[in-house]
Amino acid sequence: MTKGGSPALNVVIRHGCETTAAKLAPRLAAMTLPLGLPRRDGNRPTVILFDSTKDDDLATMLAEPAAAIIDVDSHDPIAGLERLPSGLLVRVATTMALCTDIAGPLAAALCRRLPQARPLETALRAAMQEAIGNAVMHGNLGMDGGLRSRYDGLMAFARVMETRGKDPRFARRSITIAAKWNAHALVVTVEDCGAGFDHHAHAARTMTATAHSGRGLAQIRAACGRVNLLSRGRRISMRFRLD
């Protein structure tokens, strides 16, 4: 690894992304990002940059005391970070989310940082898995979940998903998971770069865990205390009580 930094951040560059990271450095240096928990020792929060086409060891990266882990293979990897205050943030390209377990290592990392969340680890992982899956398929890949209600539609769904998963216009869109917490609650948001949808009408419908459309959202609601859809459905916020 090589290390650089800005007045507000300590940047760790993983092997394989040095060229891209060097281009991002001036932009990072100019940004004041709401990342990491307040630090009494004055240490700057650490941001890890990596390239998921060469390095997908998310568990190892999350074992480090990082405030953010960012995949430089995603489109515009540091755009919009100022909108997402968090104690821990992970941004990955859709291609990585398609083939790598993001929710498991992230749930474990959150429970290490926040021991009172350990009884919730299974529910936390399940909710994040569903939210990330929805962000990938319906958000970034723009898939129609209704196709899966019949056999011929299921086959078409699989073909379109495979095609778009190889198309950089879709595959390099980012998925961002941001977590923040206090003594009473943990809030996790998952954000995609898709076209969005009318989430008010979607929320007005009765969702069941057996429905072909909306099943993931119903399961998320069952796993956590409060769910909000924001930014035309491109962002889901999940609140877990820490009692």
ChimeraX attribute file (.defattr): number of C-alpha atoms within 10 A of each C-alpha:
attribute: neighborCount
match mode: 1-to-1
recipient: residues
	/A:1	9
	/A:2	9
	/A:3	10
	/A:4	13
	/A:5	16
	/A:6	16
	/A:7	11
	/A:8	18
	/A:9	21
	/A:10	20
	/A:11	24
	/A:12	19
	/A:13	22
	/A:14	18
	/A:15	13
	/A:16	16
	/A:17	20
	/A:18	17
	/A:19	9
	/A:20	15
	/A:21	23
	/A:22	12
	/A:23	10
	/A:24	16
	/A:25	14
	/A:26	12
	/A:27	12
	/A:28	20
	/A:29	17
	/A:30	11
	/A:31	15
	/A:32	13
	/A:33	18
	/A:34	17
	/A:35	25
	/A:36	22
	/A:37	14
	/A:38	12
	/A:39	9
	/A:40	6
	/A:41	6
	/A:42	7
	/A:43	11
	/A:44	18
	/A:45	21
	/A:46	20
	/A:47	24
	/A:48	23
	/A:49	26
	/A:50	27
	/A:51	23
	/A:52	22
	/A:53	14
	/A:54	12
	/A:55	14
	/A:56	17
	/A:57	12
	/A:58	18
	/A:59	15
	/A:60	9
	/A:61	18
	/A:62	21
	/A:63	14
	/A:64	11
	/A:65	15
	/A:66	21
	/A:67	24
	/A:68	24
	/A:69	23
	/A:70	22
	/A:71	28
	/A:72	25
	/A:73	24
	/A:74	22
	/A:75	19
	/A:76	13
	/A:77	21
	/A:78	17
	/A:79	9
	/A:80	9
	/A:81	19
	/A:82	13
	/A:83	9
	/A:84	18
	/A:85	16
	/A:86	24
	/A:87	21
	/A:88	25
	/A:89	25
	/A:90	23
	/A:91	24
	/A:92	27
	/A:93	27
	/A:94	30
	/A:95	24
	/A:96	22
	/A:97	20
	/A:98	15
	/A:99	9
	/A:100	14
	/A:101	15
	/A:102	20
	/A:103	21
	/A:104	17
	/A:105	18
	/A:106	24
	/A:107	22
	/A:108	20
	/A:109	20
	/A:110	22
	/A:111	17
	/A:112	14
	/A:113	14
	/A:114	15
	/A:115	11
	/A:116	18
	/A:117	20
	/A:118	17
	/A:119	12
	/A:120	17
	/A:121	18
	/A:122	13
	/A:123	18
	/A:124	27
	/A:125	19
	/A:126	20
	/A:127	25
	/A:128	24
	/A:129	19
	/A:130	18
	/A:131	25
	/A:132	27
	/A:133	18
	/A:134	24
	/A:135	28
	/A:136	29
	/A:137	21
	/A:138	19
	/A:139	25
	/A:140	27
	/A:141	26
	/A:142	19
	/A:143	17
	/A:144	15
	/A:145	17
	/A:146	14
	/A:147	17
	/A:148	16
	/A:149	12
	/A:150	11
	/A:151	10
	/A:152	10
	/A:153	15
	/A:154	14
	/A:155	13
	/A:156	14
	/A:157	18
	/A:158	13
	/A:159	12
	/A:160	14
	/A:161	18
	/A:162	12
	/A:163	12
	/A:164	18
	/A:165	20
	/A:166	12
	/A:167	13
	/A:168	14
	/A:169	12
	/A:170	22
	/A:171	23
	/A:172	24
	/A:173	24
	/A:174	30
	/A:175	27
	/A:176	25
	/A:177	28
	/A:178	22
	/A:179	23
	/A:180	20
	/A:181	19
	/A:182	11
	/A:183	10
	/A:184	10
	/A:185	16
	/A:186	19
	/A:187	19
	/A:188	22
	/A:189	24
	/A:190	23
	/A:191	27
	/A:192	28
	/A:193	21
	/A:194	22
	/A:195	13
	/A:196	18
	/A:197	14
	/A:198	11
	/A:199	16
	/A:200	12
	/A:201	8
	/A:202	15
	/A:203	13
	/A:204	8
	/A:205	10
	/A:206	9
	/A:207	18
	/A:208	14
	/A:209	15
	/A:210	11
	/A:211	13
	/A:212	15
	/A:213	18
	/A:214	19
	/A:215	16
	/A:216	22
	/A:217	21
	/A:218	18
	/A:219	19
	/A:220	23
	/A:221	18
	/A:222	14
	/A:223	21
	/A:224	18
	/A:225	13
	/A:226	14
	/A:227	19
	/A:228	14
	/A:229	19
	/A:230	15
	/A:231	13
	/A:232	14
	/A:233	20
	/A:234	21
	/A:235	23
	/A:236	24
	/A:237	18
	/A:238	24
	/A:239	21
	/A:240	20
	/A:241	17
	/A:242	17
	/A:243	9
